[in-house]
Amino acid sequence: MVRIFYALLMSLLIAGQAHAYSYAAAGKEPLIDAREAIFKAVNAGDFEAAKLAANEISEELAYLTTDYDSGLSEAFEKALTSQDTATIATAINRVFIAEITRRLQAGSENLNDYQTAKVLVVKSKRFFDAMAGELPGEQRQAADESLRKALEAIGNPGVFGVGKRDADSAAYSAAVEDVLKALAN
């Protein structure tokens, strides 16, 4: 009976430790949270609440506009002013594409650091998943497949060297290019 108790206790401890291990950094994503708040407000016809939600990401928009997509902030503001749901959705997707671009480019700069590169690619996939339902099937499938290739291209450190695969920068660059091409269509 004591052996069963110890075996059960050990399995719980091991399962608890395995559950705690994660490749992705935890944390909130202001752009994803704002997207949800904006859509909720727009669907309720409360465009003032949508603008307030958009104000929460003004710093992120300014950064993305400066470094990744000039005109992004202006297009986003015009979309909110238009009070047209489709225009707002398009503007939000444009913001997400800029964020995906930012993270994938940062992943390229961090290919020598497996953990950082993986977090960046996984988080870019999170942004893609948030907008994927609004994309046509072929476009969605092409971007998803290319994101998976980018994740494969970052390699794998293996466990104690077993299963180790070095990062393939050429494959990563090609996958990123394919992701961005698919999202641009």
ZISULMO-V564119 format. One record per residue. N is the residue number from 1. RES is the residue in three letters. SS is DSSP state (H for helix, E for strand, C for the rest). BURIAL is + if it has 24 or more other ideal C-beta (glycine too) atoms within 12 Angstrom, else -. D_FIRST is the distance of its C-alpha to the first C-alpha in whole Angstrom. Layout:
n=N res=RES ss=SS burial=BURIAL d_first=D_FIRST
n=N res=RES ss=SS burial=BURIAL d_first=D_FIRST
//
This chain:
n=1 res=MET ss=C burial=- d_first=0
n=2 res=VAL ss=H burial=- d_first=4
n=3 res=ARG ss=H burial=- d_first=5
n=4 res=ILE ss=H burial=- d_first=5
n=5 res=PHE ss=H burial=- d_first=6
n=6 res=TYR ss=H burial=- d_first=9
n=7 res=ALA ss=H burial=- d_first=10
n=8 res=LEU ss=H burial=- d_first=11
n=9 res=LEU ss=H burial=- d_first=12
n=10 res=MET ss=H burial=- d_first=14
n=11 res=SER ss=H burial=- d_first=15
n=12 res=LEU ss=H burial=- d_first=17
n=13 res=LEU ss=H burial=- d_first=18
n=14 res=ILE ss=H burial=- d_first=20
n=15 res=ALA ss=H burial=- d_first=21
n=16 res=GLY ss=H burial=- d_first=23
n=17 res=GLN ss=H burial=- d_first=25
n=18 res=ALA ss=H burial=- d_first=26
n=19 res=HIS ss=H burial=- d_first=27
n=20 res=ALA ss=H burial=- d_first=29
n=21 res=TYR ss=C burial=- d_first=31
n=22 res=SER ss=C burial=- d_first=34
n=23 res=TYR ss=C burial=- d_first=38
n=24 res=ALA ss=C burial=- d_first=40
n=25 res=ALA ss=C burial=- d_first=41
n=26 res=ALA ss=C burial=- d_first=40
n=27 res=GLY ss=C burial=- d_first=43
n=28 res=LYS ss=C burial=- d_first=45
n=29 res=GLU ss=C burial=+ d_first=48
n=30 res=PRO ss=H burial=+ d_first=51
n=31 res=LEU ss=H burial=+ d_first=53
n=32 res=ILE ss=H burial=+ d_first=50
n=33 res=ASP ss=H burial=- d_first=50
n=34 res=ALA ss=H burial=+ d_first=54
n=35 res=ARG ss=H burial=+ d_first=54
n=36 res=GLU ss=H burial=- d_first=52
n=37 res=ALA ss=H burial=+ d_first=54
n=38 res=ILE ss=H burial=+ d_first=57
n=39 res=PHE ss=H burial=+ d_first=56
n=40 res=LYS ss=H burial=- d_first=55
n=41 res=ALA ss=H burial=+ d_first=58
n=42 res=VAL ss=H burial=+ d_first=60
n=43 res=ASN ss=H burial=- d_first=59
n=44 res=ALA ss=C burial=- d_first=60
n=45 res=GLY ss=C burial=- d_first=63
n=46 res=ASP ss=C burial=- d_first=63
n=47 res=PHE ss=H burial=+ d_first=64
n=48 res=GLU ss=H burial=- d_first=65
n=49 res=ALA ss=H burial=- d_first=61
n=50 res=ALA ss=H burial=+ d_first=61
n=51 res=LYS ss=H burial=+ d_first=63
n=52 res=LEU ss=H burial=- d_first=61
n=53 res=ALA ss=H burial=+ d_first=58
n=54 res=ALA ss=H burial=+ d_first=60
n=55 res=ASN ss=H burial=- d_first=61
n=56 res=GLU ss=C burial=+ d_first=57
n=57 res=ILE ss=C burial=+ d_first=58
n=58 res=SER ss=H burial=- d_first=61
n=59 res=GLU ss=H burial=- d_first=60
n=60 res=GLU ss=H burial=+ d_first=58
n=61 res=LEU ss=H burial=+ d_first=61
n=62 res=ALA ss=H burial=- d_first=64
n=63 res=TYR ss=H burial=- d_first=62
n=64 res=LEU ss=H burial=+ d_first=61
n=65 res=THR ss=H burial=+ d_first=65
n=66 res=THR ss=H burial=- d_first=66
n=67 res=ASP ss=H burial=- d_first=64
n=68 res=TYR ss=C burial=+ d_first=63
n=69 res=ASP ss=C burial=+ d_first=65
n=70 res=SER ss=C burial=- d_first=68
n=71 res=GLY ss=C burial=- d_first=69
n=72 res=LEU ss=H burial=+ d_first=66
n=73 res=SER ss=H burial=+ d_first=66
n=74 res=GLU ss=H burial=- d_first=69
n=75 res=ALA ss=H burial=+ d_first=68
n=76 res=PHE ss=H burial=+ d_first=65
n=77 res=GLU ss=H burial=+ d_first=67
n=78 res=LYS ss=H burial=- d_first=70
n=79 res=ALA ss=H burial=+ d_first=67
n=80 res=LEU ss=H burial=+ d_first=66
n=81 res=THR ss=H burial=- d_first=70
n=82 res=SER ss=H burial=- d_first=70
n=83 res=GLN ss=C burial=- d_first=68
n=84 res=ASP ss=C burial=- d_first=67
n=85 res=THR ss=H burial=- d_first=63
n=86 res=ALA ss=H burial=- d_first=64
n=87 res=THR ss=H burial=- d_first=66
n=88 res=ILE ss=H burial=+ d_first=63
n=89 res=ALA ss=H burial=+ d_first=60
n=90 res=THR ss=H burial=- d_first=62
n=91 res=ALA ss=H burial=+ d_first=63
n=92 res=ILE ss=H burial=+ d_first=59
n=93 res=ASN ss=H burial=+ d_first=58
n=94 res=ARG ss=H burial=+ d_first=61
n=95 res=VAL ss=H burial=+ d_first=59
n=96 res=PHE ss=H burial=+ d_first=56
n=97 res=ILE ss=H burial=+ d_first=58
n=98 res=ALA ss=H burial=+ d_first=59
n=99 res=GLU ss=H burial=+ d_first=56
n=100 res=ILE ss=H burial=+ d_first=54
n=101 res=THR ss=H burial=+ d_first=57
n=102 res=ARG ss=H burial=+ d_first=56
n=103 res=ARG ss=H burial=+ d_first=53
n=104 res=LEU ss=H burial=+ d_first=53
n=105 res=GLN ss=H burial=+ d_first=56
n=106 res=ALA ss=H burial=+ d_first=54
n=107 res=GLY ss=H burial=+ d_first=51
n=108 res=SER ss=H burial=+ d_first=54
n=109 res=GLU ss=H burial=- d_first=55
n=110 res=ASN ss=C burial=- d_first=51
n=111 res=LEU ss=C burial=+ d_first=51
n=112 res=ASN ss=C burial=- d_first=50
n=113 res=ASP ss=C burial=- d_first=47
n=114 res=TYR ss=H burial=+ d_first=45
n=115 res=GLN ss=H burial=- d_first=43
n=116 res=THR ss=H burial=- d_first=46
n=117 res=ALA ss=H burial=+ d_first=47
n=118 res=LYS ss=H burial=+ d_first=44
n=119 res=VAL ss=H burial=+ d_first=44
n=120 res=LEU ss=H burial=+ d_first=48
n=121 res=VAL ss=H burial=+ d_first=47
n=122 res=VAL ss=H burial=+ d_first=44
n=123 res=LYS ss=H burial=+ d_first=46
n=124 res=SER ss=H burial=+ d_first=49
n=125 res=LYS ss=H burial=+ d_first=47
n=126 res=ARG ss=H burial=+ d_first=46
n=127 res=PHE ss=H burial=+ d_first=50
n=128 res=PHE ss=H burial=+ d_first=51
n=129 res=ASP ss=H burial=- d_first=48
n=130 res=ALA ss=H burial=+ d_first=49
n=131 res=MET ss=H burial=+ d_first=53
n=132 res=ALA ss=H burial=+ d_first=52
n=133 res=GLY ss=C burial=- d_first=52
n=134 res=GLU ss=C burial=+ d_first=56
n=135 res=LEU ss=C burial=+ d_first=57
n=136 res=PRO ss=C burial=- d_first=58
n=137 res=GLY ss=H burial=- d_first=56
n=138 res=GLU ss=H burial=- d_first=58
n=139 res=GLN ss=H burial=+ d_first=58
n=140 res=ARG ss=H burial=- d_first=54
n=141 res=GLN ss=H burial=- d_first=53
n=142 res=ALA ss=H burial=+ d_first=55
n=143 res=ALA ss=H burial=+ d_first=54
n=144 res=ASP ss=H burial=+ d_first=50
n=145 res=GLU ss=H burial=- d_first=51
n=146 res=SER ss=H burial=+ d_first=53
n=147 res=LEU ss=H burial=+ d_first=50
n=148 res=ARG ss=H burial=- d_first=47
n=149 res=LYS ss=H burial=+ d_first=50
n=150 res=ALA ss=H burial=+ d_first=50
n=151 res=LEU ss=H burial=+ d_first=46
n=152 res=GLU ss=H burial=- d_first=46
n=153 res=ALA ss=H burial=+ d_first=49
n=154 res=ILE ss=C burial=+ d_first=48
n=155 res=GLY ss=C burial=+ d_first=46
n=156 res=ASN ss=E burial=- d_first=42
n=157 res=PRO ss=C burial=- d_first=41
n=158 res=GLY ss=C burial=- d_first=38
n=159 res=VAL ss=E burial=- d_first=35
n=160 res=PHE ss=C burial=- d_first=36
n=161 res=GLY ss=C burial=- d_first=39
n=162 res=VAL ss=E burial=- d_first=38
n=163 res=GLY ss=C burial=- d_first=39
n=164 res=LYS ss=C burial=- d_first=42
n=165 res=ARG ss=E burial=- d_first=45
n=166 res=ASP ss=C burial=- d_first=48
n=167 res=ALA ss=C burial=+ d_first=49
n=168 res=ASP ss=C burial=- d_first=52
n=169 res=SER ss=H burial=- d_first=55
n=170 res=ALA ss=H burial=- d_first=57
n=171 res=ALA ss=H burial=+ d_first=55
n=172 res=TYR ss=H burial=+ d_first=54
n=173 res=SER ss=H burial=+ d_first=57
n=174 res=ALA ss=H burial=- d_first=58
n=175 res=ALA ss=H burial=+ d_first=55
n=176 res=VAL ss=H burial=+ d_first=56
n=177 res=GLU ss=H burial=+ d_first=59
n=178 res=ASP ss=H burial=+ d_first=58
n=179 res=VAL ss=H burial=+ d_first=56
n=180 res=LEU ss=H burial=+ d_first=59
n=181 res=LYS ss=H burial=- d_first=61
n=182 res=ALA ss=H burial=+ d_first=59
n=183 res=LEU ss=H burial=+ d_first=59
n=184 res=ALA ss=H burial=- d_first=63
n=185 res=ASN ss=C burial=- d_first=64
//
